[in-house]
Amino acid sequence: MWKKLENQQDIQSFLNEMAYFHDACMKELKYTSGAFVRENLCMKPLNDQRVVSVVVQRQWEENAMIEMEFAGLRYLRLCPVDESYTCEILGATMCVHDGMIYWCDCEGVEPSEFEQYQGTIFCAKEFRWRAVEGHMGEAAFYQAMGETRKDRKEGEPCK
């Protein structure tokens, strides 16, 4: 069941429930613009959805895997670390600022620092999340067209 966060009090409760994302990792993300090309090659070139869905897995028994959805995306700055470094999240910042919801992969980032922040940051009009059960591990949550989780074994790469 999706839970929509609408104000700073909702966000604070969510951050507390997620232990500020301590011992978590961003596993996958998916972007839906709303634009597409039909089979007859007519294009609908409008970014009228701008939704980013993010899967986060945590080393916590409760809500070990969640899906976060940022709708009405204004921007996303994705700065993944390379394989020479670990990518666990030790703490996250989340707040409402100027009518937008922000999420940063570092605790203690102030709104005045959002523009210069060098890590991953989401800025969107709306936010909701849900717990996901039964999908821990490395198998992909977001599947390629025609593929299902049952089509491959745990840990087997996508074809």
C-alpha positions in Angstrom: 0.0 0.0 0.0 1.4 3.4 -1.0 1.9 6.0 1.6 2.0 9.6 0.4 4.0 12.2 2.3 2.7 15.7 2.1 4.4 17.8 4.8 7.5 18.0 7.0 5.8 16.1 9.8 5.1 13.2 7.5 8.6 13.3 6.2 10.1 13.3 9.7 8.0 10.3 10.7 9.2 8.5 7.5 12.9 9.4 8.2 12.5 8.1 11.7 10.9 4.9 10.5 13.7 4.4 8.0 16.4 5.2 10.6 17.4 8.0 8.2 18.3 5.3 5.7 21.3 4.2 7.7 22.8 0.9 6.4 20.8 1.2 3.1 21.7 1.1 -0.5 19.9 2.5 -3.6 19.5 -0.7 -5.7 17.6 0.4 -8.8 15.7 3.3 -10.4 13.3 3.7 -13.2 12.3 7.0 -15.0 9.0 7.5 -16.8 8.8 10.8 -18.8 5.3 10.4 -20.2 6.6 10.9 -23.8 6.4 8.1 -26.3 6.2 7.2 -30.0 3.2 5.3 -31.2 3.4 2.3 -33.6 2.5 4.6 -36.5 5.5 6.8 -35.5 3.4 9.7 -34.2 5.1 11.2 -31.2 3.7 12.5 -27.9 6.7 14.6 -26.9 5.4 15.8 -23.5 7.1 15.1 -20.3 3.8 15.2 -18.5 4.6 12.4 -15.9 8.3 12.8 -14.9 8.2 10.0 -12.3 11.3 8.4 -10.8 10.8 5.1 -8.9 13.6 4.0 -6.7 14.2 0.7 -4.9 16.1 0.9 -1.7 17.2 -2.1 0.3 18.2 -1.8 4.0 19.9 -4.0 6.6 16.8 -3.7 8.8 14.2 -6.4 9.3 11.3 -4.0 9.1 10.9 -2.4 5.7 14.0 -4.1 4.4 13.1 -3.1 0.9 11.0 -0.1 -0.1 10.1 1.6 -3.3 10.1 5.4 -3.3 8.3 7.3 -6.0 9.1 10.9 -6.9 6.4 12.4 -9.1 6.5 15.7 -10.9 10.3 15.5 -11.0 12.0 18.8 -11.3 15.5 17.4 -11.2 17.6 14.4 -10.3 21.3 14.5 -9.8 22.6 10.9 -9.8 26.2 10.6 -8.6 26.9 6.9 -8.1 30.2 6.0 -6.6 32.4 3.7 -8.6 33.3 0.1 -7.7 36.4 1.3 -5.8 34.2 2.6 -3.1 31.2 1.4 -1.1 27.8 3.0 -1.8 25.9 2.4 1.5 23.9 5.3 2.7 24.8 6.3 6.3 22.1 8.9 6.6 19.7 10.8 4.4 18.2 14.3 4.3 14.6 14.8 3.3 12.5 17.9 3.5 9.9 20.2 1.9 11.4 23.4 0.6 9.7 26.0 -1.6 6.8 23.6 -2.3 9.1 20.8 -3.5 10.2 17.6 -1.8 13.9 16.9 -1.6 15.8 13.7 -0.8 19.6 13.6 -0.5 21.8 10.6 0.1 23.6 12.3 3.0 22.3 13.4 6.4 22.4 17.1 7.4 22.3 18.8 4.0 20.6 22.2 4.4 18.3 23.6 1.7 20.8 26.4 1.0 23.3 23.6 0.0 21.0 21.7 -2.4 22.3 23.5 -5.5 25.9 22.7 -4.7 25.4 19.3 -3.2 27.7 16.8 -4.9 25.8 13.6 -4.0 22.6 12.1 -5.3 19.5 14.4 -4.9 15.9 14.2 -6.0 13.6 17.2 -6.2 9.9 16.5 -7.0 6.4 17.9 -6.4 5.1 14.7 -4.8 6.5 11.7 -2.9 5.1 8.4 -1.9 6.6 5.1 -0.7 5.7 1.5 0.0 7.2 -1.6 1.6 8.1 -4.4 -0.8 8.1 -8.0 0.5 9.8 -11.0 -1.0 12.3 -9.3 -3.4 15.5 -9.0 -1.4 18.8 -9.9 -3.2 20.4 -9.0 -6.5 17.6 -10.0 -8.9 16.1 -7.1 -10.7 12.9 -5.6 -9.4 12.1 -3.6 -12.5 12.0 -6.1 -15.4 12.7 -5.8 -19.1 9.6 -6.2 -21.3 8.6 -9.9 -21.6 10.8 -11.0 -18.7 9.6 -12.0 -15.3 11.4 -12.7 -12.1 10.5 -16.4 -12.5 12.4 -16.5 -15.9 15.8 -16.5 -14.2 17.4 -17.7 -11.1 18.4 -15.5 -8.2 21.7 -13.8 -9.0 21.6 -14.7 -12.7 22.2 -11.6 -14.9 19.5 -10.3 -17.2 19.7 -11.4 -20.8 
